[in-house]
Amino acid sequence: MGLLAEVVALLWRVVWLWLVAIYRAVVPISFQRRKDVTGWVALVTGSGSGIGRLLAVRLARLGCRVVLWDVNQQANEETADMLRVHHPGAQVWTYTVDLSRREQVYATAKQVKDDIGVVDIVINNAGIIAGTDFLNTADELSLKTMQVNVMSHFWTVRSFLPGMLQRDQGHIVTVASSAGLMGVPGMTDYCVSKFSAVGLADCLRLEIAKQKKFGVKTTVVCPGFIDTGMFQGFKYRFPKLMKDLKPPYVADKIVEAFLTDQPMLCLPRSFYVLLILKGILPVSVFDALSDFSGIFNAMDGFVGRKED
């Protein structure tokens, strides 16, 4: 095919993709086609509490067989009990795993494959935060943040993606953060880990597309600060404009996103506007707006818990 023909074909493709994107943005999610994941095996990390627990409940409701990974054995078993009570007959497996330890992740992944077989959905949800200024954060804590928040994604995806590619079926969900799209003073290690998670999701999407494995999808989720207790003490200057997100709402939106094969989900939707502004405004102007919004001091009263 000549260059001119390639350009024409590209233009047609771009127009079509724009129309699809507009349709997906305008048409209510309830009217969009959703894939059937009944019987799929779905693995959730950080399933012992917060968003991970809520996602596990919703996956069971969809008819998935659910695999729960968490470092807290008791909390993880409580999630499993919740699934069995609310969804009698639900198939649930629990594994206690420290996601900061590579050898545990690989060993547990092998155990899952031996016990259950293939995994169709991986939701990398577990995360921790130090909540201190860059110079006041111990090296060991920064390292653990990177291991849990991003390296565990490498290890879980490397464990289960090959099987998805072989079957040409599967979905990788990366629960990142709006802090993976723009920096926030007082959470440098967290932001760096989430920027990395977003970058990993981007590269995975492109590598899978390069292999033309159209049945394997990826979704990266970038929510604002969720009212789970993890960010206790974080305060916006204008809270009415940027309210804390409620966990059930976020869990519902994540499920909707991967059922409709949405590549990226930002919550609230105003973050899409912030991304555009960050891309077109001079850095000094964006920084001035960030200062005015109160983001420079948002972490001053941070208390939060260390794991989610």
Phi and psi restraints in degrees (value plus and minus 20) as a CYANA .aco file:
   2 GLY   PHI     -91.0   -51.0
   2 GLY   PSI     146.1   186.1
   3 LEU   PHI     -81.2   -41.2
   3 LEU   PSI     -61.5   -21.5
   4 LEU   PHI     -81.2   -41.2
   4 LEU   PSI     -64.2   -24.2
   5 ALA   PHI     -83.6   -43.6
   5 ALA   PSI     -57.8   -17.8
   6 GLU   PHI     -83.9   -43.9
   6 GLU   PSI     -60.5   -20.5
   7 VAL   PHI     -85.2   -45.2
   7 VAL   PSI     -62.7   -22.7
   8 VAL   PHI     -82.8   -42.8
   8 VAL   PSI     -65.1   -25.1
   9 ALA   PHI     -81.6   -41.6
   9 ALA   PSI     -59.5   -19.5
  10 LEU   PHI     -83.8   -43.8
  10 LEU   PSI     -62.7   -22.7
  11 LEU   PHI     -81.6   -41.6
  11 LEU   PSI     -64.1   -24.1
  12 TRP   PHI     -81.2   -41.2
  12 TRP   PSI     -61.4   -21.4
  13 ARG   PHI     -84.7   -44.7
  13 ARG   PSI     -62.5   -22.5
  14 VAL   PHI     -83.7   -43.7
  14 VAL   PSI     -62.3   -22.3
  15 VAL   PHI     -81.2   -41.2
  15 VAL   PSI     -64.9   -24.9
  16 TRP   PHI     -83.0   -43.0
  16 TRP   PSI     -64.6   -24.6
  17 LEU   PHI     -85.2   -45.2
  17 LEU   PSI     -55.8   -15.8
  18 TRP   PHI     -83.4   -43.4
  18 TRP   PSI     -63.4   -23.4
  19 LEU   PHI     -82.4   -42.4
  19 LEU   PSI     -61.2   -21.2
  20 VAL   PHI     -83.4   -43.4
  20 VAL   PSI     -63.2   -23.2
  21 ALA   PHI     -83.4   -43.4
  21 ALA   PSI     -60.6   -20.6
  22 ILE   PHI     -84.8   -44.8
  22 ILE   PSI     -62.7   -22.7
  23 TYR   PHI     -78.2   -38.2
  23 TYR   PSI     -66.8   -26.8
  24 ARG   PHI     -87.0   -47.0
  24 ARG   PSI     -49.7    -9.7
  25 ALA   PHI    -100.4   -60.4
  25 ALA   PSI     -49.4    -9.4
  26 VAL   PHI    -116.6   -76.6
  26 VAL   PSI     -62.6   -22.6
  27 VAL   PHI     -93.4   -53.4
  27 VAL   PSI     110.2   150.2
  28 PRO   PHI     -73.8   -33.8
  28 PRO   PSI     123.0   163.0
  29 ILE   PHI     -78.9   -38.9
  29 ILE   PSI     -48.6    -8.6
  30 SER   PHI     -87.9   -47.9
  30 SER   PSI     -38.2     1.8
  31 PHE   PHI    -118.2   -78.2
  31 PHE   PSI     -24.3    15.7
  32 GLN   PHI    -109.2   -69.2
  32 GLN   PSI     131.2   171.2
  33 ARG   PHI     -87.3   -47.3
  33 ARG   PSI     113.2   153.2
  34 ARG   PHI    -137.2   -97.2
  34 ARG   PSI     123.2   163.2
  35 LYS   PHI    -100.8   -60.8
  35 LYS   PSI     132.6   172.6
  36 ASP   PHI    -111.5   -71.5
  36 ASP   PSI      98.1   138.1
  37 VAL   PHI    -129.4   -89.4
  37 VAL   PSI      -1.8    38.2
  38 THR   PHI     -77.6   -37.6
  38 THR   PSI     107.2   147.2
  39 GLY   PHI      65.7   105.7
  39 GLY   PSI     -28.6    11.4
  40 TRP   PHI     -89.3   -49.3
  40 TRP   PSI     128.4   168.4
  41 VAL   PHI    -112.2   -72.2
  41 VAL   PSI     100.8   140.8
  42 ALA   PHI    -137.8   -97.8
  42 ALA   PSI     106.6   146.6
  43 LEU   PHI    -127.4   -87.4
  43 LEU   PSI     110.2   150.2
  44 VAL   PHI    -142.0  -102.0
  44 VAL   PSI     105.3   145.3
  45 THR   PHI    -112.5   -72.5
  45 THR   PSI     131.5   171.5
  46 GLY   PHI      47.3    87.3
  46 GLY   PSI      18.4    58.4
  47 SER   PHI    -105.7   -65.7
  47 SER   PSI     -21.6    18.4
  48 GLY   PHI     -97.8   -57.8
  48 GLY   PSI     -31.1     8.9
  49 SER   PHI    -183.9  -143.9
  49 SER   PSI     155.9   195.9
  50 GLY   PHI      35.2    75.2
  50 GLY   PSI    -159.6  -119.6
  51 ILE   PHI     -82.6   -42.6
  51 ILE   PSI     -57.1   -17.1
  52 GLY   PHI     -79.5   -39.5
  52 GLY   PSI     -64.5   -24.5
  53 ARG   PHI     -83.7   -43.7
  53 ARG   PSI     -64.0   -24.0
  54 LEU   PHI     -84.5   -44.5
  54 LEU   PSI     -57.8   -17.8
  55 LEU   PHI     -85.7   -45.7
  55 LEU   PSI     -59.6   -19.6
  56 ALA   PHI     -80.7   -40.7
  56 ALA   PSI     -62.9   -22.9
  57 VAL   PHI     -81.3   -41.3
  57 VAL   PSI     -63.5   -23.5
  58 ARG   PHI     -89.5   -49.5
  58 ARG   PSI     -55.5   -15.5
  59 LEU   PHI     -85.1   -45.1
  59 LEU   PSI     -61.1   -21.1
  60 ALA   PHI     -82.9   -42.9
  60 ALA   PSI     -58.6   -18.6
  61 ARG   PHI     -82.8   -42.8
  61 ARG   PSI     -51.0   -11.0
  62 LEU   PHI    -100.0   -60.0
  62 LEU   PSI     -25.1    14.9
  63 GLY   PHI      73.5   113.5
  63 GLY   PSI      -8.1    31.9
  64 CYS   PHI     -96.6   -56.6
  64 CYS   PSI     133.0   173.0
  65 ARG   PHI    -109.6   -69.6
  65 ARG   PSI     105.7   145.7
  66 VAL   PHI    -130.6   -90.6
  66 VAL   PSI     111.7   151.7
  67 VAL   PHI    -131.6   -91.6
  67 VAL   PSI     103.9   143.9
  68 LEU   PHI    -129.1   -89.1
  68 LEU   PSI     104.6   144.6
  69 TRP   PHI    -137.4   -97.4
  69 TRP   PSI     107.3   147.3
  70 ASP   PHI    -179.5  -139.5
  70 ASP   PSI     133.1   173.1
  71 VAL   PHI     -96.9   -56.9
  71 VAL   PSI     -42.4    -2.4
  72 ASN   PHI    -116.0   -76.0
  72 ASN   PSI      82.1   122.1
  73 GLN   PHI     -81.7   -41.7
  73 GLN   PSI     -64.7   -24.7
  74 GLN   PHI     -83.4   -43.4
  74 GLN   PSI     -66.6   -26.6
  75 ALA   PHI     -83.1   -43.1
  75 ALA   PSI     -57.6   -17.6
  76 ASN   PHI     -85.8   -45.8
  76 ASN   PSI     -61.0   -21.0
  77 GLU   PHI     -86.5   -46.5
  77 GLU   PSI     -53.1   -13.1
  78 GLU   PHI     -84.3   -44.3
  78 GLU   PSI     -59.1   -19.1
  79 THR   PHI     -82.5   -42.5
  79 THR   PSI     -64.2   -24.2
  80 ALA   PHI     -81.7   -41.7
  80 ALA   PSI     -62.6   -22.6
  81 ASP   PHI     -81.9   -41.9
  81 ASP   PSI     -59.2   -19.2
  82 MET   PHI     -81.5   -41.5
  82 MET   PSI     -62.0   -22.0
  83 LEU   PHI     -84.3   -44.3
  83 LEU   PSI     -62.7   -22.7
  84 ARG   PHI     -88.6   -48.6
  84 ARG   PSI     -53.3   -13.3
  85 VAL   PHI     -91.6   -51.6
  85 VAL   PSI     -66.9   -26.9
  86 HIS   PHI    -100.8   -60.8
  86 HIS   PSI     -42.1    -2.1
  87 HIS   PHI    -154.7  -114.7
  87 HIS   PSI      55.8    95.8
  88 PRO   PHI     -73.4   -33.4
  88 PRO   PSI     114.6   154.6
  89 GLY   PHI      71.6   111.6
  89 GLY   PSI     -26.1    13.9
  90 ALA   PHI     -83.5   -43.5
  90 ALA   PSI     118.6   158.6
  91 GLN   PHI    -113.5   -73.5
  91 GLN   PSI      99.5   139.5
  92 VAL   PHI    -156.4  -116.4
  92 VAL   PSI     116.1   156.1
  93 TRP   PHI    -145.9  -105.9
  93 TRP   PSI     118.2   158.2
  94 THR   PHI    -137.1   -97.1
  94 THR   PSI     121.2   161.2
  95 TYR   PHI    -157.1  -117.1
  95 TYR   PSI     113.0   153.0
  96 THR   PHI    -112.3   -72.3
  96 THR   PSI      98.8   138.8
  97 VAL   PHI    -166.4  -126.4
  97 VAL   PSI     113.9   153.9
  98 ASP   PHI    -109.1   -69.1
  98 ASP   PSI      86.1   126.1
  99 LEU   PHI     -88.6   -48.6
  99 LEU   PSI     -31.8     8.2
 100 SER   PHI    -100.8   -60.8
 100 SER   PSI     -26.2    13.8
 101 ARG   PHI    -132.7   -92.7
 101 ARG   PSI      91.1   131.1
 102 ARG   PHI     -76.3   -36.3
 102 ARG   PSI     -64.4   -24.4
 103 GLU   PHI     -84.5   -44.5
 103 GLU   PSI     -53.5   -13.5
 104 GLN   PHI     -88.4   -48.4
 104 GLN   PSI     -60.4   -20.4
 105 VAL   PHI     -82.9   -42.9
 105 VAL   PSI     -68.4   -28.4
 106 TYR   PHI     -85.3   -45.3
 106 TYR   PSI     -60.3   -20.3
 107 ALA   PHI     -86.6   -46.6
 107 ALA   PSI     -60.5   -20.5
 108 THR   PHI     -89.7   -49.7
 108 THR   PSI     -56.7   -16.7
 109 ALA   PHI     -81.6   -41.6
 109 ALA   PSI     -61.9   -21.9
 110 LYS   PHI     -83.6   -43.6
 110 LYS   PSI     -60.3   -20.3
 111 GLN   PHI     -83.4   -43.4
 111 GLN   PSI     -60.6   -20.6
 112 VAL   PHI     -80.4   -40.4
 112 VAL   PSI     -65.2   -25.2
 113 LYS   PHI     -86.5   -46.5
 113 LYS   PSI     -54.9   -14.9
 114 ASP   PHI     -90.0   -50.0
 114 ASP   PSI     -59.1   -19.1
 115 ASP   PHI     -97.9   -57.9
 115 ASP   PSI     -59.3   -19.3
 116 ILE   PHI    -137.9   -97.9
 116 ILE   PSI     -60.1   -20.1
 117 GLY   PHI      94.5   134.5
 117 GLY   PSI    -155.8  -115.8
 118 VAL   PHI     -95.4   -55.4
 118 VAL   PSI     135.1   175.1
 119 VAL   PHI    -137.5   -97.5
 119 VAL   PSI     107.4   147.4
 120 ASP   PHI    -117.2   -77.2
 120 ASP   PSI     -49.9    -9.9
 121 ILE   PHI    -150.0  -110.0
 121 ILE   PSI     107.9   147.9
 122 VAL   PHI    -138.1   -98.1
 122 VAL   PSI     101.6   141.6
 123 ILE   PHI    -132.9   -92.9
 123 ILE   PSI      83.1   123.1
 124 ASN   PHI    -102.6   -62.6
 124 ASN   PSI      78.1   118.1
 125 ASN   PHI    -134.3   -94.3
 125 ASN   PSI     -48.0    -8.0
 126 ALA   PHI     -78.9   -38.9
 126 ALA   PSI     122.4   162.4
 127 GLY   PHI    -180.4  -140.4
 127 GLY   PSI     132.5   172.5
 128 ILE   PHI    -153.2  -113.2
 128 ILE   PSI     142.5   182.5
 129 ILE   PHI    -164.8  -124.8
 129 ILE   PSI     120.4   160.4
 130 ALA   PHI    -103.2   -63.2
 130 ALA   PSI     -65.0   -25.0
 131 GLY   PHI      55.6    95.6
 131 GLY   PSI       8.4    48.4
 132 THR   PHI    -147.2  -107.2
 132 THR   PSI     139.8   179.8
 133 ASP   PHI     -79.6   -39.6
 133 ASP   PSI     135.8   175.8
 134 PHE   PHI     -71.4   -31.4
 134 PHE   PSI     -69.0   -29.0
 135 LEU   PHI     -96.5   -56.5
 135 LEU   PSI     -32.0     8.0
 136 ASN   PHI    -125.2   -85.2
 136 ASN   PSI      -8.3    31.7
 137 THR   PHI    -124.2   -84.2
 137 THR   PSI     104.4   144.4
 138 ALA   PHI     -83.5   -43.5
 138 ALA   PSI     125.1   165.1
 139 ASP   PHI     -75.3   -35.3
 139 ASP   PSI     -61.3   -21.3
 140 GLU   PHI     -82.2   -42.2
 140 GLU   PSI     -57.7   -17.7
 141 LEU   PHI     -93.2   -53.2
 141 LEU   PSI     -59.2   -19.2
 142 SER   PHI     -82.1   -42.1
 142 SER   PSI     -61.1   -21.1
 143 LEU   PHI     -83.8   -43.8
 143 LEU   PSI     -63.6   -23.6
 144 LYS   PHI     -85.9   -45.9
 144 LYS   PSI     -56.8   -16.8
 145 THR   PHI     -78.7   -38.7
 145 THR   PSI     -64.2   -24.2
 146 MET   PHI     -86.7   -46.7
 146 MET   PSI     -58.9   -18.9
 147 GLN   PHI     -84.7   -44.7
 147 GLN   PSI     -64.2   -24.2
 148 VAL   PHI     -96.3   -56.3
 148 VAL   PSI     -64.8   -24.8
 149 ASN   PHI    -101.9   -61.9
 149 ASN   PSI     -41.6    -1.6
 150 VAL   PHI    -156.0  -116.0
 150 VAL   PSI     -65.0   -25.0
 151 MET   PHI     -85.6   -45.6
 151 MET   PSI     -53.8   -13.8
 152 SER   PHI     -81.5   -41.5
 152 SER   PSI     -49.0    -9.0
 153 HIS   PHI     -84.4   -44.4
 153 HIS   PSI     -64.2   -24.2
 154 PHE   PHI     -76.2   -36.2
 154 PHE   PSI     -67.5   -27.5
 155 TRP   PHI     -89.9   -49.9
 155 TRP   PSI     -61.4   -21.4
 156 THR   PHI     -89.6   -49.6
 156 THR   PSI     -62.2   -22.2
 157 VAL   PHI     -86.0   -46.0
 157 VAL   PSI     -61.7   -21.7
 158 ARG   PHI     -83.5   -43.5
 158 ARG   PSI     -46.0    -6.0
 159 SER   PHI     -96.6   -56.6
 159 SER   PSI     -56.4   -16.4
 160 PHE   PHI    -134.6   -94.6
 160 PHE   PSI     -39.3     0.7
 161 LEU   PHI     -84.1   -44.1
 161 LEU   PSI     -59.9   -19.9
 162 PRO   PHI     -74.5   -34.5
 162 PRO   PSI     -61.1   -21.1
 163 GLY   PHI     -85.6   -45.6
 163 GLY   PSI     -57.8   -17.8
 164 MET   PHI     -83.1   -43.1
 164 MET   PSI     -63.9   -23.9
 165 LEU   PHI     -84.9   -44.9
 165 LEU   PSI     -58.6   -18.6
 166 GLN   PHI     -83.2   -43.2
 166 GLN   PSI     -59.6   -19.6
 167 ARG   PHI    -107.4   -67.4
 167 ARG   PSI     -33.2     6.8
 168 ASP   PHI      35.6    75.6
 168 ASP   PSI      25.8    65.8
 169 GLN   PHI    -175.4  -135.4
 169 GLN   PSI     110.7   150.7
 170 GLY   PHI     136.4   176.4
 170 GLY   PSI     153.5   193.5
 171 HIS   PHI    -171.6  -131.6
 171 HIS   PSI     110.4   150.4
 172 ILE   PHI    -128.4   -88.4
 172 ILE   PSI     100.0   140.0
 173 VAL   PHI    -130.7   -90.7
 173 VAL   PSI     102.6   142.6
 174 THR   PHI    -126.4   -86.4
 174 THR   PSI      91.2   131.2
 175 VAL   PHI    -107.8   -67.8
 175 VAL   PSI      78.9   118.9
 176 ALA   PHI    -118.9   -78.9
 176 ALA   PSI    -146.9  -106.9
 177 SER   PHI    -192.4  -152.4
 177 SER   PSI     138.4   178.4
 178 SER   PHI     -82.1   -42.1
 178 SER   PSI     -43.4    -3.4
 179 ALA   PHI     -91.5   -51.5
 179 ALA   PSI     -24.8    15.2
 180 GLY   PHI    -115.3   -75.3
 180 GLY   PSI     -14.2    25.8
 181 LEU   PHI    -137.1   -97.1
 181 LEU   PSI     -43.5    -3.5
 182 MET   PHI    -175.4  -135.4
 182 MET   PSI     127.3   167.3
 183 GLY   PHI     -93.1   -53.1
 183 GLY   PSI     133.4   173.4
 184 VAL   PHI    -156.0  -116.0
 184 VAL   PSI     101.9   141.9
 185 PRO   PHI     -79.4   -39.4
 185 PRO   PSI     117.6   157.6
 186 GLY   PHI      75.5   115.5
 186 GLY   PSI     -21.6    18.4
 187 MET   PHI    -164.2  -124.2
 187 MET   PSI      24.5    64.5
 188 THR   PHI     -78.1   -38.1
 188 THR   PSI     -69.2   -29.2
 189 ASP   PHI     -84.3   -44.3
 189 ASP   PSI     -56.8   -16.8
 190 TYR   PHI     -84.5   -44.5
 190 TYR   PSI     -67.0   -27.0
 191 CYS   PHI     -80.5   -40.5
 191 CYS   PSI     -64.9   -24.9
 192 VAL   PHI     -80.0   -40.0
 192 VAL   PSI     -62.6   -22.6
 193 SER   PHI     -85.3   -45.3
 193 SER   PSI     -58.1   -18.1
 194 LYS   PHI     -96.7   -56.7
 194 LYS   PSI     -54.8   -14.8
 195 PHE   PHI     -77.7   -37.7
 195 PHE   PSI     -62.0   -22.0
 196 SER   PHI     -84.4   -44.4
 196 SER   PSI     -61.4   -21.4
 197 ALA   PHI     -83.4   -43.4
 197 ALA   PSI     -61.1   -21.1
 198 VAL   PHI     -83.8   -43.8
 198 VAL   PSI     -62.7   -22.7
 199 GLY   PHI     -83.5   -43.5
 199 GLY   PSI     -59.7   -19.7
 200 LEU   PHI     -82.5   -42.5
 200 LEU   PSI     -64.8   -24.8
 201 ALA   PHI     -81.9   -41.9
 201 ALA   PSI     -60.1   -20.1
 202 ASP   PHI     -80.0   -40.0
 202 ASP   PSI     -69.4   -29.4
 203 CYS   PHI     -86.0   -46.0
 203 CYS   PSI     -59.4   -19.4
 204 LEU   PHI     -79.8   -39.8
 204 LEU   PSI     -65.5   -25.5
 205 ARG   PHI     -77.5   -37.5
 205 ARG   PSI     -63.1   -23.1
 206 LEU   PHI     -92.5   -52.5
 206 LEU   PSI     -59.1   -19.1
 207 GLU   PHI     -87.0   -47.0
 207 GLU   PSI     -57.7   -17.7
 208 ILE   PHI     -86.7   -46.7
 208 ILE   PSI     -61.0   -21.0
 209 ALA   PHI     -83.7   -43.7
 209 ALA   PSI     -58.4   -18.4
 210 LYS   PHI     -80.3   -40.3
 210 LYS   PSI     -55.0   -15.0
 211 GLN   PHI    -102.7   -62.7
 211 GLN   PSI     -23.3    16.7
 212 LYS   PHI      39.3    79.3
 212 LYS   PSI      18.6    58.6
 213 LYS   PHI    -116.4   -76.4
 213 LYS   PSI      58.9    98.9
 214 PHE   PHI     -92.7   -52.7
 214 PHE   PSI     -31.7     8.3
 215 GLY   PHI    -106.4   -66.4
 215 GLY   PSI     -26.2    13.8
 216 VAL   PHI    -125.7   -85.7
 216 VAL   PSI     101.8   141.8
 217 LYS   PHI    -137.0   -97.0
 217 LYS   PSI     141.2   181.2
 218 THR   PHI    -152.4  -112.4
 218 THR   PSI     127.7   167.7
 219 THR   PHI    -158.1  -118.1
 219 THR   PSI     108.1   148.1
 220 VAL   PHI    -130.1   -90.1
 220 VAL   PSI     112.4   152.4
 221 VAL   PHI    -132.5   -92.5
 221 VAL   PSI     106.1   146.1
 222 CYS   PHI    -144.9  -104.9
 222 CYS   PSI      60.8   100.8
 223 PRO   PHI    -105.6   -65.6
 223 PRO   PSI     139.2   179.2
 224 GLY   PHI     -92.4   -52.4
 224 GLY   PSI    -178.9  -138.9
 225 PHE   PHI    -103.5   -63.5
 225 PHE   PSI     101.7   141.7
 226 ILE   PHI    -113.2   -73.2
 226 ILE   PSI     120.5   160.5
 227 ASP   PHI     -99.6   -59.6
 227 ASP   PSI      45.5    85.5
 228 THR   PHI    -127.8   -87.8
 228 THR   PSI     -27.8    12.2
 229 GLY   PHI      82.0   122.0
 229 GLY   PSI     -37.6     2.4
 230 MET   PHI     -83.7   -43.7
 230 MET   PSI     -51.9   -11.9
 231 PHE   PHI    -132.9   -92.9
 231 PHE   PSI      12.9    52.9
 232 GLN   PHI     -75.2   -35.2
 232 GLN   PSI     107.2   147.2
 233 GLY   PHI      79.7   119.7
 233 GLY   PSI     -34.8     5.2
 234 PHE   PHI     -91.2   -51.2
 234 PHE   PSI     111.4   151.4
 235 LYS   PHI    -154.2  -114.2
 235 LYS   PSI     112.3   152.3
 236 TYR   PHI    -102.8   -62.8
 236 TYR   PSI     130.8   170.8
 237 ARG   PHI     -91.7   -51.7
 237 ARG   PSI     -56.3   -16.3
 238 PHE   PHI    -139.0   -99.0
 238 PHE   PSI      56.1    96.1
 239 PRO   PHI     -81.5   -41.5
 239 PRO   PSI     -47.3    -7.3
 240 LYS   PHI     -88.8   -48.8
 240 LYS   PSI     -44.9    -4.9
 241 LEU   PHI    -106.0   -66.0
 241 LEU   PSI     -43.4    -3.4
 242 MET   PHI    -162.2  -122.2
 242 MET   PSI      52.4    92.4
 243 LYS   PHI     -91.7   -51.7
 243 LYS   PSI     133.1   173.1
 244 ASP   PHI     -81.7   -41.7
 244 ASP   PSI     119.5   159.5
 245 LEU   PHI    -101.7   -61.7
 245 LEU   PSI     119.7   159.7
 246 LYS   PHI    -104.8   -64.8
 246 LYS   PSI     113.5   153.5
 247 PRO   PHI     -72.1   -32.1
 247 PRO   PSI     -66.0   -26.0
 248 PRO   PHI     -80.4   -40.4
 248 PRO   PSI     -57.9   -17.9
 249 TYR   PHI     -83.2   -43.2
 249 TYR   PSI     -65.3   -25.3
 250 VAL   PHI     -83.2   -43.2
 250 VAL   PSI     -64.5   -24.5
 251 ALA   PHI     -80.5   -40.5
 251 ALA   PSI     -62.4   -22.4
 252 ASP   PHI     -80.7   -40.7
 252 ASP   PSI     -63.5   -23.5
 253 LYS   PHI     -88.5   -48.5
 253 LYS   PSI     -55.7   -15.7
 254 ILE   PHI     -84.4   -44.4
 254 ILE   PSI     -63.9   -23.9
 255 VAL   PHI     -82.5   -42.5
 255 VAL   PSI     -65.4   -25.4
 256 GLU   PHI     -79.0   -39.0
 256 GLU   PSI     -59.4   -19.4
 257 ALA   PHI     -84.5   -44.5
 257 ALA   PSI     -66.1   -26.1
 258 PHE   PHI     -99.3   -59.3
 258 PHE   PSI     -44.5    -4.5
 259 LEU   PHI     -89.7   -49.7
 259 LEU   PSI     -48.6    -8.6
 260 THR   PHI    -122.3   -82.3
 260 THR   PSI      -7.6    32.4
 261 ASP   PHI      36.1    76.1
 261 ASP   PSI      24.0    64.0
 262 GLN   PHI    -100.8   -60.8
 262 GLN   PSI     102.8   142.8
 263 PRO   PHI     -87.8   -47.8
 263 PRO   PSI     -52.6   -12.6
 264 MET   PHI    -163.9  -123.9
 264 MET   PSI     119.4   159.4
 265 LEU   PHI    -150.9  -110.9
 265 LEU   PSI     100.4   140.4
 266 CYS   PHI    -131.1   -91.1
 266 CYS   PSI     115.1   155.1
 267 LEU   PHI    -153.8  -113.8
 267 LEU   PSI     112.3   152.3
 268 PRO   PHI     -89.5   -49.5
 268 PRO   PSI     152.8   192.8
 269 ARG   PHI     -84.1   -44.1
 269 ARG   PSI     -39.1     0.9
 270 SER   PHI     -81.4   -41.4
 270 SER   PSI     -40.2    -0.2
 271 PHE   PHI     -87.1   -47.1
 271 PHE   PSI     -44.8    -4.8
 272 TYR   PHI     -83.5   -43.5
 272 TYR   PSI     -59.3   -19.3
 273 VAL   PHI     -85.5   -45.5
 273 VAL   PSI     -62.6   -22.6
 274 LEU   PHI     -81.2   -41.2
 274 LEU   PSI     -57.9   -17.9
 275 LEU   PHI     -82.5   -42.5
 275 LEU   PSI     -61.0   -21.0
 276 ILE   PHI     -84.5   -44.5
 276 ILE   PSI     -65.9   -25.9
 277 LEU   PHI     -81.2   -41.2
 277 LEU   PSI     -61.6   -21.6
 278 LYS   PHI     -82.5   -42.5
 278 LYS   PSI     -52.7   -12.7
 279 GLY   PHI     -96.8   -56.8
 279 GLY   PSI     -46.1    -6.1
 280 ILE   PHI    -129.5   -89.5
 280 ILE   PSI     -41.7    -1.7
 281 LEU   PHI    -105.1   -65.1
 281 LEU   PSI     129.4   169.4
 282 PRO   PHI     -79.2   -39.2
 282 PRO   PSI     128.0   168.0
 283 VAL   PHI     -76.4   -36.4
 283 VAL   PSI     -61.5   -21.5
 284 SER   PHI     -83.5   -43.5
 284 SER   PSI     -57.0   -17.0
 285 VAL   PHI     -89.2   -49.2
 285 VAL   PSI     -64.3   -24.3
 286 PHE   PHI     -83.5   -43.5
 286 PHE   PSI     -58.7   -18.7
 287 ASP   PHI     -84.1   -44.1
 287 ASP   PSI     -59.2   -19.2
 288 ALA   PHI     -84.4   -44.4
 288 ALA   PSI     -60.5   -20.5
 289 LEU   PHI     -86.5   -46.5
 289 LEU   PSI     -58.0   -18.0
 290 SER   PHI     -83.8   -43.8
 290 SER   PSI     -61.3   -21.3
 291 ASP   PHI     -82.4   -42.4
 291 ASP   PSI     -65.4   -25.4
 292 PHE   PHI     -82.5   -42.5
 292 PHE   PSI     -55.1   -15.1
 293 SER   PHI     -92.3   -52.3
 293 SER   PSI     -34.1     5.9
 294 GLY   PHI      74.8   114.8
 294 GLY   PSI     -15.2    24.8
 295 ILE   PHI     -86.4   -46.4
 295 ILE   PSI     -46.4    -6.4
 296 PHE   PHI     -82.9   -42.9
 296 PHE   PSI     -50.1   -10.1
 297 ASN   PHI    -134.8   -94.8
 297 ASN   PSI      -9.1    30.9
 298 ALA   PHI     -83.2   -43.2
 298 ALA   PSI     -47.6    -7.6
 299 MET   PHI    -115.0   -75.0
 299 MET   PSI     -16.2    23.8
 300 ASP   PHI     -80.2   -40.2
 300 ASP   PSI     -53.6   -13.6
 301 GLY   PHI    -123.3   -83.3
 301 GLY   PSI      -1.8    38.2
 302 PHE   PHI     -79.8   -39.8
 302 PHE   PSI     114.2   154.2
 303 VAL   PHI    -142.7  -102.7
 303 VAL   PSI     -71.3   -31.3
 304 GLY   PHI      -6.2    33.8
 304 GLY   PSI     147.7   187.7
 305 ARG   PHI    -110.7   -70.7
 305 ARG   PSI     146.1   186.1
 306 LYS   PHI    -108.6   -68.6
 306 LYS   PSI     -38.7     1.3
 307 GLU   PHI    -154.6  -114.6
 307 GLU   PSI     132.7   172.7
